[in-house]
Structures are given as C-alpha cells and as structure tokens.
Amino acid sequence: MDIALTILGLLCMLIGILGSILPILPGPPISWVGLLLLHLTKAATLSWWFLGITLLVAIVITVLDYVVPAMGTKKFGGSKAGMWGTTIGLVVGIIAPIPLGILIGPFLGALIGEMINKADSKTALRAAFGSFLGFLTGTFMKLVVTVVFFVMFLVKMWDYRMELFAFG
C-alpha cells in the first residue's frame, strides 16, 4: 500500500507542476495532496506542522494567482474584458501549434479583450501588458511553489526509501 500511495503522491506532484502552468488545474493544491499521500504511508510520517504550513502556502498562492493578474490589469488600466481575454488567449495559446503560444496567447487575448471593450489602442496595449505581466507573475509563483513541494517530496521519499520500498 505504501508503494501505491507513494506513486500516487509522485503523480500528484507532476500534475501539480503541470497545473502551475495550465489554468485548468490548481497546481499547488494538487502538489500538496501529493505530500499528504506520502504522509499517509506507514513509513513516511510528516509532521502536522509541515503539512499545515505547506497547505497554507498552497492556499495563499492559489488565491494570489487569481488576485495578481487582476491587480496587474487594473494597475495598467485594464478591464475585466482584458482579464477574460488573457485566460482565453492562454487556452488558445496552449492548444494552437504556434511557437511560444503559451506566452503570445495571453498577451494577444488581453489586447483583443480590451479592444472589444472599446479601449483605444494605447490603453488596450498597456492593459494587455499589465494582464500579461500579472499572468506571468502568478504562473511563476505557482511554479516555484510546486517545484519546492516536489523537492520536499523527493527528499522525504529518499529519507524513508528503505521503509517505503521494503519488499518482505
């Protein structure tokens, strides 16, 4: 059972890292579930303080991921249309087979969203830049947290490797 929980935890870690880039998956909470699964093994017990602090970090980063792009858009004079455009542009950028689509998509989406919102081109460009900057900041924060959680997972897994993978 410990091996299955460890493998599921590792899978959550990898999905969490992917989720830190893709907007449809909540990366930090999924990575935290990986830490919890490791804790649920009989071999690798993590402290409740460790789990509580990492859960708090996952929640705060997830909330900030929604707040930071809005702050970036607002700071640069954007609207909700620009924020929606950023999200739609990201999804299109991921699906579309264009180089750097994940970076170009959100920017163009925010720009188009602001243009639809009847902003002049200068305001639309500024808002698109702000929305894009907010998106990059949120993604970077999530990526850092999920990678740190992954490293913690690997360290704990290594510490308890003999107990986790004992066959006998």
C-alpha positions as CSV (number, residue, x, y, z in Angstrom):
1,M,0.0,0.0,0.0
2,D,2.9,2.4,0.7
3,I,4.2,2.0,-2.8
4,A,0.8,2.8,-4.3
5,L,0.4,5.9,-2.1
6,T,4.0,7.0,-3.0
7,I,3.4,6.5,-6.7
8,L,0.0,8.4,-6.4
9,G,1.8,11.1,-4.5
10,L,4.5,11.4,-7.1
11,L,1.8,11.6,-9.8
12,C,0.1,14.4,-7.9
13,M,3.4,16.2,-7.8
14,L,3.9,16.0,-11.5
15,I,0.3,17.0,-12.2
16,G,0.7,19.9,-9.8
17,I,3.8,21.2,-11.6
18,L,1.9,20.9,-14.9
19,G,-1.1,22.6,-13.2
20,S,1.1,25.6,-12.3
21,I,1.3,26.4,-16.0
22,L,-2.1,25.2,-17.2
23,P,-5.0,27.4,-16.0
24,I,-7.4,24.5,-15.7
25,L,-5.5,22.6,-12.9
26,P,-4.9,24.1,-9.4
27,G,-1.2,23.2,-9.3
28,P,-0.2,24.0,-5.6
29,P,-3.2,22.2,-4.0
30,I,-2.7,19.1,-6.2
31,S,1.0,19.1,-5.2
32,W,0.0,19.4,-1.6
33,V,-2.2,16.3,-2.0
34,G,1.0,14.5,-3.1
35,L,2.6,15.5,0.2
36,L,-0.5,14.3,2.1
37,L,-0.4,11.0,0.3
38,L,3.2,10.5,1.3
39,H,2.2,11.3,4.9
40,L,-0.5,8.6,4.7
41,T,2.0,5.9,4.1
42,K,3.0,3.8,7.2
43,A,6.7,4.6,6.6
44,A,7.0,8.3,5.9
45,T,5.3,10.3,8.5
46,L,5.5,14.1,8.0
47,S,4.7,16.4,10.9
48,W,1.3,18.0,11.1
49,W,3.1,21.4,11.3
50,F,4.8,20.6,8.0
51,L,1.5,19.6,6.4
52,G,-0.3,22.7,7.8
53,I,2.3,25.2,6.7
54,T,2.5,23.7,3.2
55,L,-1.3,23.7,3.0
56,L,-1.4,27.3,4.0
57,V,1.2,28.2,1.4
58,A,-0.8,26.2,-1.3
59,I,-4.0,28.1,-0.4
60,V,-2.3,31.5,-0.3
61,I,-0.6,31.0,-3.7
62,T,-3.8,29.7,-5.2
63,V,-5.7,32.8,-4.0
64,L,-2.9,35.1,-5.2
65,D,-3.0,33.5,-8.6
66,Y,-6.5,35.0,-9.0
67,V,-5.6,38.3,-7.4
68,V,-2.3,39.2,-9.1
69,P,-3.4,39.2,-12.7
70,A,-6.4,41.4,-11.8
71,M,-4.1,43.7,-9.9
72,G,-1.7,43.8,-13.0
73,T,-4.6,44.6,-15.3
74,K,-6.1,47.2,-13.0
75,K,-2.7,48.8,-12.4
76,F,-2.2,49.2,-16.1
77,G,-5.7,50.5,-16.8
78,G,-7.4,47.3,-18.0
79,S,-10.9,45.9,-17.6
80,K,-12.5,42.5,-16.9
81,A,-12.6,42.0,-20.7
82,G,-8.8,42.1,-20.7
83,M,-8.6,39.6,-17.9
84,W,-11.0,37.3,-19.7
85,G,-9.0,37.8,-22.9
86,T,-5.8,36.8,-21.1
87,T,-7.4,33.5,-19.9
88,I,-8.9,32.7,-23.3
89,G,-5.7,33.6,-25.0
90,L,-3.8,31.3,-22.7
91,V,-6.0,28.3,-23.6
92,V,-5.8,29.1,-27.3
93,G,-2.0,29.5,-27.0
94,I,-1.7,26.1,-25.3
95,I,-3.8,24.4,-28.0
96,A,-2.6,26.3,-31.0
97,P,0.6,24.8,-32.6
98,I,2.5,28.1,-32.6
99,P,5.9,28.7,-31.1
100,L,5.7,30.3,-27.6
101,G,1.8,30.1,-27.8
102,I,1.6,30.0,-24.0
103,L,3.3,33.4,-23.9
104,I,1.8,35.0,-27.0
105,G,-1.8,33.8,-26.4
106,P,-2.4,35.6,-23.1
107,F,-1.0,38.9,-24.4
108,L,-3.0,38.8,-27.6
109,G,-6.1,37.7,-25.7
110,A,-5.8,40.6,-23.3
111,L,-5.3,43.0,-26.2
112,I,-8.3,41.7,-28.1
113,G,-10.4,41.7,-25.0
114,E,-9.6,45.4,-24.4
115,M,-10.2,46.3,-28.0
116,I,-13.6,44.6,-27.8
117,N,-14.2,46.6,-24.6
118,K,-13.7,49.7,-26.8
119,A,-10.4,50.8,-25.3
120,D,-8.2,52.9,-27.5
121,S,-5.1,51.1,-28.8
122,K,-2.7,52.7,-26.4
123,T,-4.9,51.8,-23.3
124,A,-5.5,48.3,-24.7
125,L,-1.8,47.7,-25.2
126,R,-1.0,48.9,-21.7
127,A,-3.8,46.8,-20.2
128,A,-2.7,43.8,-22.2
129,F,0.8,44.2,-20.9
130,G,-0.4,44.5,-17.3
131,S,-2.6,41.5,-17.6
132,F,0.2,39.5,-19.2
133,L,2.6,40.6,-16.5
134,G,0.1,39.5,-13.8
135,F,-0.4,36.2,-15.5
136,L,3.4,35.6,-15.7
137,T,3.8,36.6,-12.1
138,G,1.0,34.2,-10.9
139,T,2.4,31.4,-13.0
140,F,5.9,31.9,-11.7
141,M,4.7,31.9,-8.1
142,K,2.8,28.6,-8.6
143,L,5.7,27.0,-10.5
144,V,8.1,27.9,-7.7
145,V,5.8,26.5,-5.0
146,T,5.1,23.3,-6.9
147,V,8.7,22.7,-7.6
148,V,9.6,23.3,-4.0
149,F,6.9,20.9,-2.9
150,F,8.3,18.3,-5.4
151,V,11.8,18.7,-4.0
152,M,10.4,18.3,-0.4
153,F,8.5,15.2,-1.6
154,L,11.7,13.7,-3.1
155,V,13.7,14.5,0.0
156,K,11.2,12.8,2.3
157,M,10.8,9.9,-0.1
158,W,14.6,9.5,-0.1
159,D,14.8,9.7,3.7
160,Y,12.2,6.9,4.0
161,R,13.2,4.9,0.9
162,M,14.1,1.7,2.8
163,E,10.8,1.6,4.6
164,L,8.7,2.7,1.6
165,F,10.1,0.2,-0.8
166,A,10.7,-2.8,1.6
167,F,9.7,-6.0,-0.1
168,G,9.2,-8.5,2.5
